[in-house]
Amino acid sequence: MAQEQERTSPVNAERARELTEQLRTATEDVRAAILVLALRVRAAHRARVWAVLGHPSWSA
């Protein structure tokens, strides 16, 4: 199946800067969320939450 290309009109320099800043902000938000997720996974693993919840292993 062929992908459709998104058709947009050209932007001016101001709009290009806005879009670029939005991308930077979104990237920073994703990085922060990944860090929080990693810290919470590590804490859950260290606490051996699977055992408390009655599961035989972390992967279960």
CHARMM-style PDB file with segment names, atoms N, HN, CA, C and O in Angstrom:
ATOM      1  N   MET     1       0.846  -1.189   0.000  1.00  0.00      PROA
ATOM      2  CA  MET     1       0.000   0.000   0.000  1.00  0.00      PROA
ATOM      3  C   MET     1       0.886   1.245   0.000  1.00  0.00      PROA
ATOM      4  O   MET     1       1.768   1.378   0.849  1.00  0.00      PROA
ATOM      5  N   ALA     2       0.664   2.125  -0.914  1.00  0.00      PROA
ATOM      6  HN  ALA     2      -0.052   2.017  -1.603  1.00  0.00      PROA
ATOM      7  CA  ALA     2       1.473   3.335  -1.016  1.00  0.00      PROA
ATOM      8  C   ALA     2       1.093   4.326   0.080  1.00  0.00      PROA
ATOM      9  O   ALA     2      -0.082   4.510   0.398  1.00  0.00      PROA
ATOM     10  N   GLN     3       2.111   4.953   0.643  1.00  0.00      PROA
ATOM     11  HN  GLN     3       3.065   4.803   0.385  1.00  0.00      PROA
ATOM     12  CA  GLN     3       1.857   5.958   1.667  1.00  0.00      PROA
ATOM     13  C   GLN     3       1.484   7.272   1.004  1.00  0.00      PROA
ATOM     14  O   GLN     3       2.056   7.671  -0.011  1.00  0.00      PROA
ATOM     15  N   GLU     4       0.515   7.925   1.605  1.00  0.00      PROA
ATOM     16  HN  GLU     4       0.051   7.602   2.430  1.00  0.00      PROA
ATOM     17  CA  GLU     4       0.129   9.236   1.104  1.00  0.00      PROA
ATOM     18  C   GLU     4       1.030  10.283   1.734  1.00  0.00      PROA
ATOM     19  O   GLU     4       1.286  10.240   2.937  1.00  0.00      PROA
ATOM     20  N   GLN     5       1.504  11.209   0.944  1.00  0.00      PROA
ATOM     21  HN  GLN     5       1.296  11.244  -0.033  1.00  0.00      PROA
ATOM     22  CA  GLN     5       2.320  12.279   1.476  1.00  0.00      PROA
ATOM     23  C   GLN     5       1.409  13.383   1.984  1.00  0.00      PROA
ATOM     24  O   GLN     5       0.426  13.757   1.343  1.00  0.00      PROA
ATOM     25  N   GLU     6       1.765  13.889   3.148  1.00  0.00      PROA
ATOM     26  HN  GLU     6       2.563  13.586   3.669  1.00  0.00      PROA
ATOM     27  CA  GLU     6       0.995  14.998   3.707  1.00  0.00      PROA
ATOM     28  C   GLU     6       1.291  16.246   2.884  1.00  0.00      PROA
ATOM     29  O   GLU     6       2.448  16.589   2.644  1.00  0.00      PROA
ATOM     30  N   ARG     7       0.245  16.906   2.465  1.00  0.00      PROA
ATOM     31  HN  ARG     7      -0.695  16.628   2.661  1.00  0.00      PROA
ATOM     32  CA  ARG     7       0.421  18.111   1.663  1.00  0.00      PROA
ATOM     33  C   ARG     7       0.171  19.331   2.553  1.00  0.00      PROA
ATOM     34  O   ARG     7      -0.899  19.497   3.139  1.00  0.00      PROA
ATOM     35  N   THR     8       1.182  20.161   2.629  1.00  0.00      PROA
ATOM     36  HN  THR     8       2.052  20.027   2.153  1.00  0.00      PROA
ATOM     37  CA  THR     8       1.063  21.387   3.403  1.00  0.00      PROA
ATOM     38  C   THR     8       1.621  22.538   2.598  1.00  0.00      PROA
ATOM     39  O   THR     8       2.428  22.355   1.686  1.00  0.00      PROA
ATOM     40  N   SER     9       1.181  23.706   2.949  1.00  0.00      PROA
ATOM     41  HN  SER     9       0.526  23.854   3.690  1.00  0.00      PROA
ATOM     42  CA  SER     9       1.705  24.879   2.272  1.00  0.00      PROA
ATOM     43  C   SER     9       3.014  25.294   2.940  1.00  0.00      PROA
ATOM     44  O   SER     9       3.228  24.991   4.114  1.00  0.00      PROA
ATOM     45  N   PRO    10       3.868  25.964   2.229  1.00  0.00      PROA
ATOM     46  CA  PRO    10       5.126  26.441   2.810  1.00  0.00      PROA
ATOM     47  C   PRO    10       4.851  27.369   3.992  1.00  0.00      PROA
ATOM     48  O   PRO    10       3.822  28.042   4.043  1.00  0.00      PROA
ATOM     49  N   VAL    11       5.779  27.393   4.927  1.00  0.00      PROA
ATOM     50  HN  VAL    11       6.616  26.846   4.884  1.00  0.00      PROA
ATOM     51  CA  VAL    11       5.631  28.261   6.089  1.00  0.00      PROA
ATOM     52  C   VAL    11       6.673  29.374   6.020  1.00  0.00      PROA
ATOM     53  O   VAL    11       7.686  29.273   5.328  1.00  0.00      PROA
ATOM     54  N   ASN    12       6.387  30.424   6.753  1.00  0.00      PROA
ATOM     55  HN  ASN    12       5.564  30.507   7.315  1.00  0.00      PROA
ATOM     56  CA  ASN    12       7.379  31.500   6.825  1.00  0.00      PROA
ATOM     57  C   ASN    12       8.381  31.183   7.932  1.00  0.00      PROA
ATOM     58  O   ASN    12       8.208  30.209   8.665  1.00  0.00      PROA
ATOM     59  N   ALA    13       9.416  31.990   8.055  1.00  0.00      PROA
ATOM     60  HN  ALA    13       9.557  32.781   7.459  1.00  0.00      PROA
ATOM     61  CA  ALA    13      10.487  31.738   9.018  1.00  0.00      PROA
ATOM     62  C   ALA    13       9.965  31.735  10.452  1.00  0.00      PROA
ATOM     63  O   ALA    13      10.395  30.916  11.265  1.00  0.00      PROA
ATOM     64  N   GLU    14       9.043  32.641  10.768  1.00  0.00      PROA
ATOM     65  HN  GLU    14       8.693  33.305  10.108  1.00  0.00      PROA
ATOM     66  CA  GLU    14       8.501  32.706  12.129  1.00  0.00      PROA
ATOM     67  C   GLU    14       7.771  31.405  12.481  1.00  0.00      PROA
ATOM     68  O   GLU    14       7.961  30.857  13.568  1.00  0.00      PROA
ATOM     69  N   ARG    15       6.947  30.920  11.571  1.00  0.00      PROA
ATOM     70  HN  ARG    15       6.793  31.365  10.689  1.00  0.00      PROA
ATOM     71  CA  ARG    15       6.210  29.684  11.820  1.00  0.00      PROA
ATOM     72  C   ARG    15       7.166  28.494  11.893  1.00  0.00      PROA
ATOM     73  O   ARG    15       6.952  27.572  12.680  1.00  0.00      PROA
ATOM     74  N   ALA    16       8.211  28.513  11.080  1.00  0.00      PROA
ATOM     75  HN  ALA    16       8.385  29.262  10.441  1.00  0.00      PROA
ATOM     76  CA  ALA    16       9.206  27.444  11.119  1.00  0.00      PROA
ATOM     77  C   ALA    16       9.897  27.410  12.478  1.00  0.00      PROA
ATOM     78  O   ALA    16      10.141  26.332  13.020  1.00  0.00      PROA
ATOM     79  N   ARG    17      10.213  28.575  13.033  1.00  0.00      PROA
ATOM     80  HN  ARG    17      10.014  29.451  12.593  1.00  0.00      PROA
ATOM     81  CA  ARG    17      10.816  28.641  14.363  1.00  0.00      PROA
ATOM     82  C   ARG    17       9.853  28.131  15.430  1.00  0.00      PROA
ATOM     83  O   ARG    17      10.261  27.420  16.348  1.00  0.00      PROA
ATOM     84  N   GLU    18       8.575  28.492  15.313  1.00  0.00      PROA
ATOM     85  HN  GLU    18       8.243  29.070  14.567  1.00  0.00      PROA
ATOM     86  CA  GLU    18       7.566  28.006  16.264  1.00  0.00      PROA
ATOM     87  C   GLU    18       7.470  26.488  16.228  1.00  0.00      PROA
ATOM     88  O   GLU    18       7.468  25.833  17.270  1.00  0.00      PROA
ATOM     89  N   LEU    19       7.391  25.940  15.035  1.00  0.00      PROA
ATOM     90  HN  LEU    19       7.392  26.473  14.189  1.00  0.00      PROA
ATOM     91  CA  LEU    19       7.291  24.488  14.890  1.00  0.00      PROA
ATOM     92  C   LEU    19       8.529  23.792  15.447  1.00  0.00      PROA
ATOM     93  O   LEU    19       8.425  22.759  16.108  1.00  0.00      PROA
ATOM     94  N   THR    20       9.689  24.362  15.179  1.00  0.00      PROA
ATOM     95  HN  THR    20       9.773  25.202  14.642  1.00  0.00      PROA
ATOM     96  CA  THR    20      10.936  23.792  15.686  1.00  0.00      PROA
ATOM     97  C   THR    20      10.960  23.818  17.206  1.00  0.00      PROA
ATOM     98  O   THR    20      11.373  22.841  17.831  1.00  0.00      PROA
ATOM     99  N   GLU    21      10.534  24.897  17.798  1.00  0.00      PROA
ATOM    100  HN  GLU    21      10.199  25.691  17.290  1.00  0.00      PROA
ATOM    101  CA  GLU    21      10.487  24.992  19.262  1.00  0.00      PROA
ATOM    102  C   GLU    21       9.484  23.994  19.837  1.00  0.00      PROA
ATOM    103  O   GLU    21       9.741  23.390  20.878  1.00  0.00      PROA
ATOM    104  N   GLN    22       8.356  23.819  19.174  1.00  0.00      PROA
ATOM    105  HN  GLN    22       8.147  24.310  18.328  1.00  0.00      PROA
ATOM    106  CA  GLN    22       7.376  22.829  19.628  1.00  0.00      PROA
ATOM    107  C   GLN    22       7.968  21.421  19.578  1.00  0.00      PROA
ATOM    108  O   GLN    22       7.726  20.613  20.475  1.00  0.00      PROA
ATOM    109  N   LEU    23       8.734  21.130  18.544  1.00  0.00      PROA
ATOM    110  HN  LEU    23       8.931  21.787  17.815  1.00  0.00      PROA
ATOM    111  CA  LEU    23       9.391  19.828  18.453  1.00  0.00      PROA
ATOM    112  C   LEU    23      10.415  19.642  19.565  1.00  0.00      PROA
ATOM    113  O   LEU    23      10.504  18.568  20.160  1.00  0.00      PROA
ATOM    114  N   ARG    24      11.189  20.690  19.847  1.00  0.00      PROA
ATOM    115  HN  ARG    24      11.117  21.562  19.363  1.00  0.00      PROA
ATOM    116  CA  ARG    24      12.167  20.609  20.937  1.00  0.00      PROA
ATOM    117  C   ARG    24      11.468  20.356  22.269  1.00  0.00      PROA
ATOM    118  O   ARG    24      11.895  19.509  23.053  1.00  0.00      PROA
ATOM    119  N   THR    25      10.401  21.090  22.514  1.00  0.00      PROA
ATOM    120  HN  THR    25      10.054  21.779  21.877  1.00  0.00      PROA
ATOM    121  CA  THR    25       9.654  20.927  23.763  1.00  0.00      PROA
ATOM    122  C   THR    25       9.074  19.526  23.869  1.00  0.00      PROA
ATOM    123  O   THR    25       9.164  18.897  24.924  1.00  0.00      PROA
ATOM    124  N   ALA    26       8.487  19.034  22.799  1.00  0.00      PROA
ATOM    125  HN  ALA    26       8.414  19.545  21.942  1.00  0.00      PROA
ATOM    126  CA  ALA    26       7.913  17.693  22.809  1.00  0.00      PROA
ATOM    127  C   ALA    26       8.996  16.638  23.047  1.00  0.00      PROA
ATOM    128  O   ALA    26       8.768  15.668  23.770  1.00  0.00      PROA
ATOM    129  N   THR    27      10.155  16.822  22.451  1.00  0.00      PROA
ATOM    130  HN  THR    27      10.340  17.610  21.863  1.00  0.00      PROA
ATOM    131  CA  THR    27      11.256  15.888  22.652  1.00  0.00      PROA
ATOM    132  C   THR    27      11.705  15.891  24.106  1.00  0.00      PROA
ATOM    133  O   THR    27      11.952  14.830  24.679  1.00  0.00      PROA
ATOM    134  N   GLU    28      11.811  17.056  24.700  1.00  0.00      PROA
ATOM    135  HN  GLU    28      11.611  17.918  24.235  1.00  0.00      PROA
ATOM    136  CA  GLU    28      12.182  17.159  26.113  1.00  0.00      PROA
ATOM    137  C   GLU    28      11.131  16.492  26.993  1.00  0.00      PROA
ATOM    138  O   GLU    28      11.475  15.818  27.964  1.00  0.00      PROA
ATOM    139  N   ASP    29       9.861  16.673  26.663  1.00  0.00      PROA
ATOM    140  HN  ASP    29       9.582  17.220  25.874  1.00  0.00      PROA
ATOM    141  CA  ASP    29       8.781  16.037  27.426  1.00  0.00      PROA
ATOM    142  C   ASP    29       8.882  14.519  27.357  1.00  0.00      PROA
ATOM    143  O   ASP    29       8.696  13.833  28.362  1.00  0.00      PROA
ATOM    144  N   VAL    30       9.176  13.998  26.174  1.00  0.00      PROA
ATOM    145  HN  VAL    30       9.327  14.555  25.358  1.00  0.00      PROA
ATOM    146  CA  VAL    30       9.307  12.548  26.005  1.00  0.00      PROA
ATOM    147  C   VAL    30      10.496  12.032  26.809  1.00  0.00      PROA
ATOM    148  O   VAL    30      10.392  11.010  27.487  1.00  0.00      PROA
ATOM    149  N   ARG    31      11.609  12.727  26.737  1.00  0.00      PROA
ATOM    150  HN  ARG    31      11.693  13.558  26.187  1.00  0.00      PROA
ATOM    151  CA  ARG    31      12.793  12.306  27.501  1.00  0.00      PROA
ATOM    152  C   ARG    31      12.499  12.292  28.996  1.00  0.00      PROA
ATOM    153  O   ARG    31      12.901  11.364  29.698  1.00  0.00      PROA
ATOM    154  N   ALA    32      11.807  13.302  29.481  1.00  0.00      PROA
ATOM    155  HN  ALA    32      11.480  14.056  28.911  1.00  0.00      PROA
ATOM    156  CA  ALA    32      11.461  13.354  30.907  1.00  0.00      PROA
ATOM    157  C   ALA    32      10.530  12.208  31.277  1.00  0.00      PROA
ATOM    158  O   ALA    32      10.690  11.599  32.334  1.00  0.00      PROA
ATOM    159  N   ALA    33       9.570  11.912  30.427  1.00  0.00      PROA
ATOM    160  HN  ALA    33       9.440  12.407  29.568  1.00  0.00      PROA
ATOM    161  CA  ALA    33       8.631  10.816  30.700  1.00  0.00      PROA
ATOM    162  C   ALA    33       9.362   9.472  30.711  1.00  0.00      PROA
ATOM    163  O   ALA    33       9.060   8.615  31.542  1.00  0.00      PROA
ATOM    164  N   ILE    34      10.306   9.280  29.811  1.00  0.00      PROA
ATOM    165  HN  ILE    34      10.552   9.976  29.136  1.00  0.00      PROA
ATOM    166  CA  ILE    34      11.078   8.040  29.778  1.00  0.00      PROA
ATOM    167  C   ILE    34      11.900   7.897  31.051  1.00  0.00      PROA
ATOM    168  O   ILE    34      12.009   6.800  31.598  1.00  0.00      PROA
ATOM    169  N   LEU    35      12.475   8.988  31.525  1.00  0.00      PROA
ATOM    170  HN  LEU    35      12.387   9.880  31.081  1.00  0.00      PROA
ATOM    171  CA  LEU    35      13.245   8.947  32.768  1.00  0.00      PROA
ATOM    172  C   LEU    35      12.352   8.560  33.938  1.00  0.00      PROA
ATOM    173  O   LEU    35      12.730   7.711  34.745  1.00  0.00      PROA
ATOM    174  N   VAL    36      11.183   9.161  34.043  1.00  0.00      PROA
ATOM    175  HN  VAL    36      10.875   9.850  33.387  1.00  0.00      PROA
ATOM    176  CA  VAL    36      10.248   8.825  35.115  1.00  0.00      PROA
ATOM    177  C   VAL    36       9.857   7.356  35.027  1.00  0.00      PROA
ATOM    178  O   VAL    36       9.837   6.654  36.038  1.00  0.00      PROA
ATOM    179  N   LEU    37       9.547   6.894  33.829  1.00  0.00      PROA
ATOM    180  HN  LEU    37       9.562   7.464  33.007  1.00  0.00      PROA
ATOM    181  CA  LEU    37       9.174   5.495  33.644  1.00  0.00      PROA
ATOM    182  C   LEU    37      10.309   4.569  34.078  1.00  0.00      PROA
ATOM    183  O   LEU    37      10.071   3.589  34.784  1.00  0.00      PROA
ATOM    184  N   ALA    38      11.526   4.868  33.667  1.00  0.00      PROA
ATOM    185  HN  ALA    38      11.719   5.664  33.093  1.00  0.00      PROA
ATOM    186  CA  ALA    38      12.672   4.030  34.031  1.00  0.00      PROA
ATOM    187  C   ALA    38      12.865   3.993  35.544  1.00  0.00      PROA
ATOM    188  O   ALA    38      13.135   2.931  36.105  1.00  0.00      PROA
ATOM    189  N   LEU    39      12.732   5.125  36.202  1.00  0.00      PROA
ATOM    190  HN  LEU    39      12.513   5.987  35.746  1.00  0.00      PROA
ATOM    191  CA  LEU    39      12.886   5.163  37.656  1.00  0.00      PROA
ATOM    192  C   LEU    39      11.802   4.350  38.356  1.00  0.00      PROA
ATOM    193  O   LEU    39      12.073   3.661  39.340  1.00  0.00      PROA
ATOM    194  N   ARG    40      10.584   4.432  37.851  1.00  0.00      PROA
ATOM    195  HN  ARG    40      10.364   4.992  37.052  1.00  0.00      PROA
ATOM    196  CA  ARG    40       9.485   3.680  38.462  1.00  0.00      PROA
ATOM    197  C   ARG    40       9.619   2.185  38.216  1.00  0.00      PROA
ATOM    198  O   ARG    40       9.316   1.385  39.101  1.00  0.00      PROA
ATOM    199  N   VAL    41      10.067   1.797  37.031  1.00  0.00      PROA
ATOM    200  HN  VAL    41      10.313   2.447  36.312  1.00  0.00      PROA
ATOM    201  CA  VAL    41      10.290   0.381  36.750  1.00  0.00      PROA
ATOM    202  C   VAL    41      11.397  -0.149  37.661  1.00  0.00      PROA
ATOM    203  O   VAL    41      11.267  -1.230  38.235  1.00  0.00      PROA
ATOM    204  N   ARG    42      12.477   0.608  37.792  1.00  0.00      PROA
ATOM    205  HN  ARG    42      12.582   1.486  37.325  1.00  0.00      PROA
ATOM    206  CA  ARG    42      13.577   0.180  38.660  1.00  0.00      PROA
ATOM    207  C   ARG    42      13.114   0.027  40.101  1.00  0.00      PROA
ATOM    208  O   ARG    42      13.461  -0.949  40.766  1.00  0.00      PROA
ATOM    209  N   ALA    43      12.330   0.990  40.587  1.00  0.00      PROA
ATOM    210  HN  ALA    43      12.048   1.783  40.046  1.00  0.00      PROA
ATOM    211  CA  ALA    43      11.821   0.914  41.957  1.00  0.00      PROA
ATOM    212  C   ALA    43      10.915  -0.299  42.139  1.00  0.00      PROA
ATOM    213  O   ALA    43      10.997  -0.989  43.156  1.00  0.00      PROA
ATOM    214  N   ALA    44      10.053  -0.560  41.161  1.00  0.00      PROA
ATOM    215  HN  ALA    44       9.987   0.000  40.335  1.00  0.00      PROA
ATOM    216  CA  ALA    44       9.155  -1.712  41.251  1.00  0.00      PROA
ATOM    217  C   ALA    44       9.949  -3.011  41.233  1.00  0.00      PROA
ATOM    218  O   ALA    44       9.626  -3.949  41.962  1.00  0.00      PROA
ATOM    219  N   HSD    45      10.986  -3.069  40.402  1.00  0.00      PROA
ATOM    220  HN  HSD    45      11.248  -2.308  39.810  1.00  0.00      PROA
ATOM    221  CA  HSD    45      11.794  -4.280  40.325  1.00  0.00      PROA
ATOM    222  C   HSD    45      12.561  -4.495  41.631  1.00  0.00      PROA
ATOM    223  O   HSD    45      12.602  -5.609  42.154  1.00  0.00      PROA
ATOM    224  N   ARG    46      13.159  -3.445  42.148  1.00  0.00      PROA
ATOM    225  HN  ARG    46      13.126  -2.540  41.724  1.00  0.00      PROA
ATOM    226  CA  ARG    46      13.896  -3.552  43.416  1.00  0.00      PROA
ATOM    227  C   ARG    46      12.975  -3.979  44.563  1.00  0.00      PROA
ATOM    228  O   ARG    46      13.398  -4.691  45.473  1.00  0.00      PROA
ATOM    229  N   ALA    47      11.725  -3.543  44.512  1.00  0.00      PROA
ATOM    230  HN  ALA    47      11.381  -2.965  43.772  1.00  0.00      PROA
ATOM    231  CA  ALA    47      10.759  -3.889  45.558  1.00  0.00      PROA
ATOM    232  C   ALA    47      10.173  -5.290  45.358  1.00  0.00      PROA
ATOM    233  O   ALA    47       9.407  -5.775  46.190  1.00  0.00      PROA
ATOM    234  N   ARG    48      10.544  -5.933  44.245  1.00  0.00      PROA
ATOM    235  HN  ARG    48      11.167  -5.539  43.570  1.00  0.00      PROA
ATOM    236  CA  ARG    48      10.048  -7.278  43.929  1.00  0.00      PROA
ATOM    237  C   ARG    48       8.518  -7.321  43.988  1.00  0.00      PROA
ATOM    238  O   ARG    48       7.933  -8.202  44.618  1.00  0.00      PROA
ATOM    239  N   VAL    49       7.893  -6.365  43.327  1.00  0.00      PROA
ATOM    240  HN  VAL    49       8.368  -5.649  42.815  1.00  0.00      PROA
ATOM    241  CA  VAL    49       6.432  -6.240  43.378  1.00  0.00      PROA
ATOM    242  C   VAL    49       5.717  -7.483  42.876  1.00  0.00      PROA
ATOM    243  O   VAL    49       4.611  -7.784  43.325  1.00  0.00      PROA
ATOM    244  N   TRP    50       6.338  -8.211  41.945  1.00  0.00      PROA
ATOM    245  HN  TRP    50       7.236  -7.967  41.581  1.00  0.00      PROA
ATOM    246  CA  TRP    50       5.695  -9.421  41.423  1.00  0.00      PROA
ATOM    247  C   TRP    50       5.432 -10.440  42.531  1.00  0.00      PROA
ATOM    248  O   TRP    50       4.402 -11.115  42.527  1.00  0.00      PROA
ATOM    249  N   ALA    51       6.359 -10.549  43.474  1.00  0.00      PROA
ATOM    250  HN  ALA    51       7.196 -10.001  43.478  1.00  0.00      PROA
ATOM    251  CA  ALA    51       6.187 -11.523  44.556  1.00  0.00      PROA
ATOM    252  C   ALA    51       5.038 -11.110  45.473  1.00  0.00      PROA
ATOM    253  O   ALA    51       4.227 -11.943  45.875  1.00  0.00      PROA
ATOM    254  N   VAL    52       4.976  -9.836  45.795  1.00  0.00      PROA
ATOM    255  HN  VAL    52       5.635  -9.159  45.469  1.00  0.00      PROA
ATOM    256  CA  VAL    52       3.910  -9.331  46.671  1.00  0.00      PROA
ATOM    257  C   VAL    52       2.541  -9.528  46.025  1.00  0.00      PROA
ATOM    258  O   VAL    52       1.548  -9.768  46.712  1.00  0.00      PROA
ATOM    259  N   LEU    53       2.501  -9.423  44.700  1.00  0.00      PROA
ATOM    260  HN  LEU    53       3.308  -9.228  44.143  1.00  0.00      PROA
ATOM    261  CA  LEU    53       1.236  -9.571  43.973  1.00  0.00      PROA
ATOM    262  C   LEU    53       0.922 -11.023  43.611  1.00  0.00      PROA
ATOM    263  O   LEU    53      -0.087 -11.308  42.965  1.00  0.00      PROA
ATOM    264  N   GLY    54       1.788 -11.925  44.031  1.00  0.00      PROA
ATOM    265  HN  GLY    54       2.607 -11.694  44.556  1.00  0.00      PROA
ATOM    266  CA  GLY    54       1.521 -13.333  43.831  1.00  0.00      PROA
ATOM    267  C   GLY    54       1.951 -13.905  42.493  1.00  0.00      PROA
ATOM    268  O   GLY    54       1.506 -14.987  42.112  1.00  0.00      PROA
ATOM    269  N   HSD    55       2.814 -13.193  41.773  1.00  0.00      PROA
ATOM    270  HN  HSD    55       3.176 -12.314  42.083  1.00  0.00      PROA
ATOM    271  CA  HSD    55       3.309 -13.684  40.485  1.00  0.00      PROA
ATOM    272  C   HSD    55       4.637 -14.413  40.708  1.00  0.00      PROA
ATOM    273  O   HSD    55       5.404 -14.042  41.597  1.00  0.00      PROA
ATOM    274  N   PRO    56       4.909 -15.438  39.915  1.00  0.00      PROA
ATOM    275  CA  PRO    56       6.121 -16.209  40.122  1.00  0.00      PROA
ATOM    276  C   PRO    56       7.417 -15.499  39.691  1.00  0.00      PROA
ATOM    277  O   PRO    56       8.503 -15.871  40.135  1.00  0.00      PROA
ATOM    278  N   SER    57       7.300 -14.479  38.827  1.00  0.00      PROA
ATOM    279  HN  SER    57       6.417 -14.177  38.466  1.00  0.00      PROA
ATOM    280  CA  SER    57       8.494 -13.781  38.352  1.00  0.00      PROA
ATOM    281  C   SER    57       8.121 -12.379  37.857  1.00  0.00      PROA
ATOM    282  O   SER    57       6.945 -12.042  37.715  1.00  0.00      PROA
ATOM    283  N   TRP    58       9.154 -11.577  37.601  1.00  0.00      PROA
ATOM    284  HN  TRP    58      10.109 -11.851  37.716  1.00  0.00      PROA
ATOM    285  CA  TRP    58       8.948 -10.234  37.059  1.00  0.00      PROA
ATOM    286  C   TRP    58       8.211 -10.291  35.729  1.00  0.00      PROA
ATOM    287  O   TRP    58       7.273  -9.525  35.512  1.00  0.00      PROA
ATOM    288  N   SER    59       8.616 -11.177  34.846  1.00  0.00      PROA
ATOM    289  HN  SER    59       9.378 -11.800  35.023  1.00  0.00      PROA
ATOM    290  CA  SER    59       8.002 -11.247  33.525  1.00  0.00      PROA
ATOM    291  C   SER    59       6.568 -11.791  33.552  1.00  0.00      PROA
ATOM    292  O   SER    59       5.793 -11.556  32.625  1.00  0.00      PROA
ATOM    293  N   ALA    60       6.227 -12.511  34.607  1.00  0.00      PROA
ATOM    294  HN  ALA    60       6.857 -12.702  35.360  1.00  0.00      PROA
ATOM    295  CA  ALA    60       4.869 -13.044  34.705  1.00  0.00      PROA
ATOM    296  C   ALA    60       3.894 -11.913  34.985  1.00  0.00      PROA
ATOM    297  OT1 ALA    60       2.692 -12.150  35.105  1.00  0.00      PROA
TER     298      ALA     60
END
